[in-house]
């Protein structure tokens, strides 16, 4: 079976009508014998998702829970008997954007605006080192669920999809996941320098404009996909809104390194 653990802002909208569209992402044979689990801290969002799943007659394999990502993953690690083929972290609530002087771990957030956001990448942000360690442990144990690939001798197991419309957040998640023992997958259609230069800065979110003005790195190269990695029917509300507003989405797919050297 498959447990696709989906912690995101809008878990209610990442609902597939069949296992086939997930097979496109997972590169697995089509099977209806998979379980999908979406989690969110919003009871309203989860209630809506459960209603849609029931209406679409997907309640047998599709479930939602009001829970924190870390707590849910710990339960999966402790008791789920099957392999986990895919985990998705999509559009997590961003932390406050630090100033140039503070760097990514800063706490003042003078550039960040919204005081309701997590204080920094290391304080209150969902994608914590503990979460990534749990993900790596769970996905590493699922090595038998993936097909061999050119890098199969160095990486394997389940896959981790990261998506954000905040460029600095996407870059930070990739860096943190790499430190936790993941490695990126080269994209079939990577984002090029030319594509980034062609973007209209005025159409970018204010946060990204601030990030670029600060001299921040850009999500460009083989690691970053220029095209969606999830079929349209599985798009979240945030992804749909970004597409309509022509807001760039920063996407990458990772696998756990096997035989990770002790640090």
C-alpha contacts under 8 A as a table, 3 or more apart, distances in Angstrom:
res1	aa1	res2	aa2	distance
1	X	33	X	5.65
1	X	34	X	4.44
1	X	35	X	6.18
1	X	82	X	5.87
1	X	83	X	6.52
1	X	84	X	7.77
2	X	33	X	7.58
2	X	34	X	4.43
2	X	35	X	4.98
2	X	36	X	6.77
2	X	82	X	7.01
2	X	83	X	6.12
2	X	84	X	5.32
2	X	85	X	5.69
2	X	86	X	7.65
3	X	34	X	6.82
3	X	35	X	4.91
3	X	36	X	5.07
3	X	37	X	6.21
3	X	82	X	7.76
3	X	83	X	7.13
3	X	84	X	4.89
3	X	85	X	6.54
3	X	86	X	6.99
4	X	35	X	6.84
4	X	36	X	4.73
4	X	37	X	5.59
4	X	38	X	7.49
4	X	84	X	6.54
4	X	85	X	6.59
4	X	86	X	4.95
4	X	87	X	5.31
4	X	88	X	7.35
5	X	36	X	6.75
5	X	37	X	5.11
5	X	38	X	5.69
5	X	39	X	7.27
5	X	86	X	6.84
5	X	87	X	4.76
5	X	88	X	6.24
6	X	11	X	6.72
6	X	37	X	6.33
6	X	38	X	4.49
6	X	39	X	5.91
6	X	87	X	6.02
6	X	88	X	4.91
6	X	89	X	6.29
6	X	90	X	7.74
7	X	11	X	6.59
7	X	38	X	6.20
7	X	39	X	5.06
7	X	40	X	5.84
7	X	69	X	6.24
7	X	88	X	6.56
7	X	89	X	5.51
7	X	90	X	6.88
7	X	92	X	7.92
8	X	11	X	5.46
8	X	39	X	7.33
8	X	40	X	6.44
8	X	88	X	7.81
8	X	89	X	5.79
8	X	90	X	4.91
8	X	91	X	5.93
8	X	92	X	5.58
9	X	40	X	6.94
9	X	90	X	7.18
9	X	91	X	6.17
9	X	92	X	5.92
9	X	93	X	6.91
10	X	13	X	6.00
10	X	14	X	7.46
10	X	40	X	7.63
10	X	45	X	6.88
10	X	236	X	6.26
10	X	237	X	6.40
10	X	238	X	7.23
11	X	14	X	5.62
11	X	38	X	5.81
11	X	39	X	6.40
11	X	40	X	6.32
11	X	45	X	7.01
11	X	46	X	7.17
11	X	49	X	7.22
11	X	236	X	7.24
12	X	15	X	6.98
12	X	38	X	7.70
12	X	45	X	5.71
12	X	46	X	6.07
12	X	48	X	6.29
12	X	49	X	4.09
12	X	50	X	7.71
12	X	236	X	7.83
13	X	49	X	6.95
13	X	234	X	7.27
13	X	235	X	6.84
13	X	236	X	4.88
13	X	237	X	6.07
14	X	234	X	4.95
14	X	235	X	5.73
14	X	236	X	5.10
15	X	53	X	7.55
15	X	233	X	7.58
15	X	234	X	5.59
16	X	19	X	7.04
16	X	21	X	7.00
16	X	22	X	7.62
16	X	233	X	6.34
16	X	234	X	5.31
17	X	56	X	7.42
17	X	58	X	7.60
17	X	233	X	7.74
18	X	21	X	6.50
18	X	22	X	7.86
18	X	32	X	7.35
19	X	22	X	5.51
19	X	23	X	6.39
19	X	30	X	6.48
19	X	31	X	6.12
19	X	32	X	5.58
19	X	34	X	7.35
20	X	23	X	4.99
20	X	24	X	6.69
20	X	30	X	5.47
20	X	31	X	7.27
21	X	24	X	5.27
21	X	25	X	7.13
21	X	230	X	7.87
21	X	231	X	6.32
21	X	234	X	7.81
22	X	25	X	5.26
22	X	26	X	6.06
22	X	230	X	7.68
22	X	231	X	7.99
23	X	26	X	4.91
23	X	27	X	5.36
23	X	28	X	5.04
23	X	29	X	6.36
23	X	30	X	5.85
24	X	27	X	5.54
24	X	28	X	7.39
24	X	231	X	7.98
25	X	229	X	6.62
25	X	230	X	6.54
26	X	85	X	7.36
26	X	86	X	7.31
26	X	146	X	7.92
26	X	159	X	7.70
27	X	146	X	7.66
27	X	147	X	7.57
28	X	145	X	7.99
28	X	146	X	7.27
28	X	147	X	7.70
31	X	34	X	6.88
33	X	61	X	7.78
34	X	61	X	6.38
35	X	61	X	4.61
35	X	62	X	5.96
35	X	63	X	7.84
36	X	61	X	6.04
36	X	62	X	4.74
36	X	63	X	6.21
37	X	62	X	5.98
37	X	63	X	4.89
37	X	64	X	5.48
37	X	65	X	7.64
38	X	62	X	7.97
38	X	63	X	6.37
38	X	64	X	4.63
38	X	65	X	6.52
39	X	46	X	7.33
39	X	64	X	5.53
39	X	65	X	4.94
39	X	66	X	5.79
39	X	67	X	6.06
39	X	68	X	7.37
39	X	69	X	7.10
40	X	43	X	7.52
40	X	45	X	7.33
40	X	46	X	6.64
40	X	65	X	6.74
40	X	66	X	5.31
40	X	67	X	5.99
40	X	68	X	6.81
40	X	69	X	7.75
41	X	66	X	5.14
41	X	67	X	5.54
41	X	68	X	6.22
42	X	45	X	5.31
42	X	46	X	6.34
42	X	66	X	6.53
43	X	46	X	5.13
43	X	47	X	5.97
43	X	66	X	5.94
44	X	47	X	5.10
44	X	48	X	6.24
45	X	48	X	5.21
45	X	49	X	6.22
46	X	49	X	4.96
46	X	50	X	6.12
46	X	64	X	6.09
46	X	65	X	6.48
46	X	66	X	6.51
47	X	50	X	5.19
47	X	51	X	6.28
48	X	51	X	5.11
48	X	52	X	6.34
49	X	52	X	5.16
49	X	53	X	6.15
49	X	64	X	7.07
50	X	53	X	5.06
50	X	54	X	6.16
50	X	59	X	7.71
50	X	63	X	7.03
50	X	64	X	6.43
51	X	54	X	5.18
51	X	55	X	6.14
52	X	55	X	4.97
52	X	56	X	6.09
53	X	56	X	5.20
53	X	57	X	6.10
53	X	58	X	4.98
53	X	59	X	5.47
53	X	62	X	6.76
53	X	63	X	7.84
54	X	57	X	4.97
54	X	58	X	5.92
54	X	59	X	5.30
55	X	58	X	7.67
57	X	60	X	7.66
58	X	61	X	6.02
58	X	62	X	5.67
59	X	62	X	5.12
59	X	63	X	6.45
60	X	63	X	7.83
67	X	71	X	6.82
67	X	72	X	6.29
68	X	71	X	5.39
68	X	72	X	6.17
69	X	72	X	5.25
69	X	73	X	6.05
69	X	126	X	7.75
69	X	131	X	7.34
70	X	73	X	5.24
70	X	74	X	6.12
70	X	130	X	7.50
70	X	131	X	5.48
70	X	134	X	7.67
71	X	74	X	5.17
71	X	75	X	6.41
72	X	75	X	5.13
72	X	76	X	6.33
73	X	76	X	4.93
73	X	77	X	6.03
73	X	131	X	7.84
73	X	134	X	6.61
73	X	135	X	7.32
74	X	77	X	4.99
74	X	78	X	6.10
74	X	134	X	7.01
75	X	78	X	5.09
75	X	79	X	5.95
75	X	80	X	7.34
76	X	79	X	5.40
76	X	80	X	4.74
76	X	138	X	7.92
77	X	80	X	6.33
77	X	134	X	7.57
77	X	137	X	7.89
77	X	138	X	6.06
83	X	139	X	7.78
83	X	141	X	6.99
83	X	142	X	4.84
83	X	145	X	7.07
84	X	87	X	7.62
84	X	138	X	6.79
84	X	139	X	5.99
84	X	141	X	7.98
84	X	142	X	5.83
84	X	158	X	6.10
85	X	139	X	6.81
85	X	142	X	6.48
85	X	145	X	6.53
85	X	146	X	7.66
85	X	157	X	7.14
85	X	158	X	4.14
85	X	159	X	6.12
86	X	139	X	7.61
86	X	158	X	5.38
86	X	159	X	4.80
86	X	160	X	5.89
86	X	161	X	7.52
87	X	135	X	7.70
87	X	158	X	7.71
87	X	159	X	6.35
87	X	160	X	4.95
87	X	161	X	6.32
88	X	160	X	5.79
88	X	161	X	4.70
88	X	162	X	6.21
89	X	92	X	6.79
89	X	160	X	7.68
89	X	161	X	6.18
89	X	162	X	5.13
89	X	163	X	6.44
90	X	161	X	7.64
90	X	162	X	5.90
90	X	163	X	4.67
90	X	164	X	6.11
91	X	94	X	7.92
91	X	163	X	5.72
91	X	164	X	4.44
91	X	165	X	6.63
91	X	238	X	7.35
92	X	126	X	6.90
92	X	127	X	7.96
92	X	164	X	7.05
93	X	117	X	7.21
93	X	118	X	7.86
93	X	125	X	7.56
93	X	126	X	7.62
94	X	117	X	6.60
94	X	118	X	6.93
94	X	125	X	7.02
94	X	166	X	7.43
94	X	169	X	6.57
95	X	112	X	7.86
95	X	117	X	5.31
95	X	118	X	4.47
95	X	119	X	5.81
95	X	120	X	5.05
95	X	121	X	5.80
95	X	124	X	7.66
95	X	125	X	5.99
95	X	169	X	7.90
96	X	109	X	5.24
96	X	111	X	7.33
96	X	112	X	4.27
96	X	113	X	7.11
96	X	114	X	7.06
96	X	115	X	7.55
96	X	117	X	5.76
96	X	118	X	6.22
96	X	119	X	5.74
96	X	120	X	5.77
96	X	121	X	7.98
97	X	104	X	7.70
97	X	109	X	5.50
97	X	110	X	7.56
97	X	111	X	5.54
97	X	112	X	4.34
97	X	120	X	7.48
97	X	207	X	7.36
98	X	101	X	7.91
98	X	102	X	5.78
98	X	103	X	6.00
98	X	104	X	6.17
98	X	105	X	7.51
98	X	106	X	5.47
98	X	107	X	6.89
98	X	108	X	6.72
98	X	109	X	4.44
98	X	110	X	6.42
98	X	111	X	5.84
98	X	112	X	6.40
98	X	120	X	7.50
99	X	102	X	5.26
99	X	103	X	6.43
99	X	106	X	7.52
99	X	108	X	7.96
99	X	109	X	6.40
99	X	110	X	6.18
99	X	111	X	5.71
99	X	214	X	7.85
100	X	103	X	5.64
100	X	214	X	5.98
102	X	105	X	6.77
102	X	106	X	4.48
102	X	107	X	7.47
102	X	108	X	7.81
103	X	106	X	5.53
104	X	120	X	7.26
104	X	121	X	6.47
104	X	172	X	7.92
105	X	120	X	5.90
105	X	121	X	5.86
105	X	122	X	6.08
106	X	109	X	6.81
106	X	120	X	6.13
107	X	119	X	5.69
107	X	120	X	5.52
108	X	119	X	7.57
109	X	112	X	4.78
109	X	113	X	7.38
109	X	119	X	7.15
109	X	120	X	7.55
110	X	113	X	6.87
111	X	210	X	7.61
112	X	115	X	7.53
112	X	207	X	7.70
114	X	117	X	5.84
115	X	118	X	7.94
115	X	119	X	7.87
118	X	121	X	7.55
118	X	123	X	6.56
118	X	124	X	4.77
118	X	125	X	5.48
119	X	122	X	7.98
119	X	123	X	5.64
119	X	124	X	6.18
119	X	125	X	7.62
120	X	123	X	4.97
120	X	124	X	6.69
120	X	125	X	6.64
121	X	124	X	7.14
121	X	125	X	5.39
121	X	172	X	7.90
122	X	125	X	6.36
122	X	128	X	6.98
125	X	128	X	6.47
126	X	131	X	7.89
127	X	131	X	6.13
127	X	132	X	6.90
127	X	173	X	7.00
128	X	131	X	5.15
128	X	132	X	6.37
129	X	132	X	5.15
129	X	133	X	6.10
129	X	176	X	7.18
129	X	180	X	6.99
130	X	133	X	5.08
130	X	134	X	6.24
131	X	134	X	5.17
131	X	135	X	6.21
132	X	135	X	4.94
132	X	136	X	6.07
132	X	176	X	7.89
132	X	177	X	6.26
132	X	180	X	6.17
133	X	136	X	5.15
133	X	137	X	6.22
133	X	180	X	6.01
134	X	137	X	5.17
134	X	138	X	6.16
135	X	138	X	5.20
135	X	139	X	5.94
136	X	139	X	5.26
136	X	140	X	5.77
136	X	180	X	7.37
136	X	181	X	6.91
136	X	182	X	7.06
136	X	256	X	5.70
137	X	140	X	5.27
137	X	141	X	6.48
138	X	141	X	5.50
138	X	142	X	7.04
139	X	142	X	5.25
139	X	143	X	7.25
139	X	157	X	5.38
139	X	158	X	4.52
139	X	159	X	6.78
139	X	255	X	7.83
139	X	256	X	6.75
140	X	143	X	5.75
140	X	156	X	6.85
140	X	157	X	4.83
140	X	158	X	6.57
140	X	256	X	5.84
140	X	257	X	7.70
140	X	258	X	6.87
141	X	157	X	6.42
142	X	145	X	5.64
142	X	146	X	7.70
142	X	157	X	4.50
142	X	158	X	5.52
143	X	146	X	5.98
143	X	156	X	5.17
143	X	157	X	3.15
143	X	158	X	6.34
144	X	147	X	7.74
144	X	157	X	6.44
145	X	157	X	6.44
145	X	158	X	6.96
146	X	156	X	6.75
146	X	157	X	5.90
146	X	158	X	6.70
148	X	151	X	7.88
148	X	152	X	5.38
149	X	152	X	4.86
150	X	153	X	7.81
151	X	154	X	5.55
151	X	155	X	6.12
152	X	155	X	5.15
152	X	156	X	5.70
153	X	156	X	7.69
153	X	258	X	7.99
154	X	257	X	5.91
154	X	258	X	5.86
154	X	259	X	7.64
155	X	183	X	7.39
155	X	255	X	6.13
155	X	256	X	5.69
155	X	257	X	4.28
155	X	258	X	5.10
156	X	255	X	5.88
156	X	256	X	6.05
156	X	257	X	6.62
156	X	258	X	6.50
157	X	255	X	6.64
157	X	256	X	6.60
158	X	255	X	6.39
158	X	256	X	7.50
159	X	253	X	6.77
159	X	254	X	5.71
159	X	255	X	4.92
159	X	256	X	7.50
160	X	253	X	5.71
160	X	254	X	5.04
160	X	255	X	6.19
161	X	251	X	7.40
161	X	252	X	6.08
161	X	253	X	4.67
161	X	254	X	6.46
162	X	170	X	7.28
162	X	173	X	7.54
162	X	174	X	7.77
162	X	251	X	5.74
162	X	252	X	5.50
162	X	253	X	6.39
163	X	170	X	6.65
163	X	249	X	6.81
163	X	250	X	5.63
163	X	251	X	4.61
163	X	252	X	6.81
164	X	167	X	6.91
164	X	169	X	6.82
164	X	170	X	5.50
164	X	249	X	5.85
164	X	250	X	5.43
164	X	251	X	6.86
165	X	170	X	7.64
165	X	242	X	7.61
165	X	247	X	7.19
165	X	248	X	6.21
165	X	249	X	4.62
165	X	250	X	6.01
166	X	169	X	5.31
166	X	170	X	6.29
166	X	205	X	7.91
166	X	207	X	7.12
166	X	208	X	6.36
166	X	249	X	7.67
166	X	250	X	7.52
167	X	170	X	5.17
167	X	171	X	6.26
167	X	208	X	6.23
167	X	211	X	7.94
167	X	218	X	7.06
167	X	219	X	6.56
167	X	249	X	7.91
167	X	250	X	6.39
168	X	171	X	5.14
168	X	172	X	6.11
168	X	208	X	7.36
168	X	211	X	6.86
168	X	216	X	7.45
168	X	217	X	7.72
168	X	218	X	7.91
169	X	172	X	5.03
169	X	173	X	6.10
170	X	173	X	5.18
170	X	174	X	6.29
170	X	219	X	7.67
170	X	250	X	6.21
170	X	251	X	7.53
171	X	174	X	5.23
171	X	175	X	6.23
171	X	217	X	7.92
171	X	218	X	7.81
171	X	219	X	6.48
172	X	175	X	5.07
172	X	176	X	6.05
173	X	176	X	5.09
173	X	177	X	5.97
174	X	177	X	5.10
174	X	178	X	6.08
174	X	252	X	7.90
175	X	178	X	5.14
175	X	179	X	6.34
176	X	179	X	5.12
176	X	180	X	6.26
177	X	180	X	4.90
177	X	181	X	6.47
177	X	182	X	5.52
177	X	183	X	7.75
178	X	181	X	5.31
178	X	182	X	4.72
178	X	183	X	5.77
178	X	184	X	7.85
179	X	182	X	7.19
181	X	256	X	5.95
181	X	257	X	5.66
181	X	260	X	6.61
182	X	254	X	6.12
182	X	255	X	5.50
182	X	256	X	4.21
182	X	257	X	5.35
183	X	254	X	5.41
183	X	255	X	5.58
183	X	256	X	6.14
183	X	257	X	6.19
184	X	223	X	6.07
184	X	252	X	7.09
184	X	253	X	5.96
184	X	254	X	4.31
184	X	255	X	6.47
185	X	223	X	6.19
185	X	252	X	7.43
185	X	253	X	5.68
185	X	254	X	5.55
185	X	255	X	7.21
186	X	190	X	7.59
186	X	222	X	5.05
186	X	223	X	5.15
186	X	224	X	7.76
187	X	190	X	5.15
187	X	222	X	5.57
187	X	223	X	5.93
187	X	224	X	6.47
187	X	225	X	5.51
187	X	252	X	7.82
188	X	225	X	7.45
189	X	222	X	7.93
189	X	225	X	5.79
189	X	226	X	5.76
189	X	227	X	6.63
190	X	220	X	7.61
190	X	221	X	5.95
190	X	222	X	4.88
190	X	223	X	6.78
190	X	224	X	5.50
190	X	225	X	4.59
190	X	226	X	5.23
190	X	227	X	7.91
191	X	195	X	6.55
191	X	196	X	7.51
191	X	219	X	7.82
191	X	220	X	5.25
191	X	221	X	5.51
191	X	222	X	6.84
191	X	224	X	5.67
191	X	225	X	5.60
191	X	226	X	4.55
192	X	195	X	5.22
192	X	196	X	6.52
192	X	220	X	5.83
192	X	221	X	5.75
192	X	226	X	7.97
193	X	196	X	5.15
193	X	197	X	6.17
193	X	220	X	6.32
193	X	221	X	7.36
194	X	197	X	5.12
194	X	198	X	6.13
195	X	198	X	5.11
195	X	199	X	6.62
196	X	199	X	5.44
196	X	220	X	7.34
199	X	203	X	7.97
200	X	203	X	5.51
200	X	204	X	6.94
201	X	204	X	5.22
201	X	209	X	6.63
202	X	209	X	7.80
203	X	246	X	7.63
203	X	247	X	7.11
204	X	208	X	6.18
204	X	209	X	6.24
204	X	247	X	6.20
204	X	248	X	7.52
205	X	208	X	5.32
205	X	209	X	6.34
205	X	247	X	7.32
206	X	209	X	4.94
206	X	210	X	6.15
207	X	210	X	5.10
207	X	211	X	6.18
208	X	211	X	4.81
208	X	212	X	6.09
209	X	212	X	5.19
209	X	213	X	6.12
210	X	213	X	5.02
210	X	214	X	6.15
211	X	214	X	5.11
211	X	215	X	6.61
211	X	216	X	5.37
212	X	215	X	5.15
212	X	216	X	5.29
212	X	217	X	7.59
212	X	218	X	7.92
213	X	216	X	7.38
219	X	224	X	6.39
219	X	250	X	6.75
220	X	223	X	7.28
220	X	224	X	5.86
221	X	224	X	5.85
222	X	225	X	7.36
223	X	252	X	6.01
223	X	253	X	7.74
224	X	250	X	6.67
224	X	251	X	5.60
224	X	252	X	5.14
225	X	228	X	7.11
225	X	229	X	7.55
225	X	250	X	7.28
225	X	251	X	5.59
225	X	252	X	6.15
226	X	251	X	7.88
228	X	231	X	7.12
228	X	251	X	7.69
229	X	251	X	7.64
230	X	234	X	6.10
230	X	235	X	6.55
231	X	234	X	5.55
231	X	235	X	6.79
232	X	235	X	5.11
235	X	239	X	5.89
235	X	240	X	6.39
236	X	239	X	5.16
236	X	240	X	6.30
237	X	240	X	5.16
237	X	241	X	6.15
238	X	241	X	5.09
238	X	242	X	6.14
239	X	242	X	5.08
239	X	243	X	6.19
239	X	249	X	7.55
240	X	243	X	5.11
240	X	244	X	6.29
241	X	244	X	5.13
241	X	245	X	6.12
242	X	245	X	5.08
242	X	246	X	5.71
242	X	247	X	4.68
242	X	248	X	6.85
242	X	249	X	7.16
243	X	246	X	5.02
243	X	247	X	6.25
243	X	248	X	7.79
244	X	247	X	7.75
257	X	260	X	5.75
